[in-house]
Amino acid sequence: MRERWANLGVAAEDYLDYVRSGRLPDPLTKDAATEVVRTLLATGGGDERTVSWWLDSLARRTGCLHISEMIYWPAGRSWTAEEIIDHAWS
């Protein structure tokens, strides 16, 4: 059973999925972040796990903890991907 775990509490299969689809580029450029947000706005992002990884990573790496709210619950305003990233980057 020990060989199934990649790290404390992280199953190897889950980590492999994260590496293949959920990890953002490093370093994260403004263009790459905009493309991720554009994908989330257009398609919802795919499976729930990938969306969660993207949103958590965007929040941590931009410092904008409410980025998911701007994408999914825009509070009476529709934001473009560029506007969201401009706000998050500021």
Helices and strands as residue ranges (DSSP letters): G 2-4, E 5-7, E 10-11, H 12-17, I 18-22, H 30-43, H 48-62, H 67-72, H 81-89
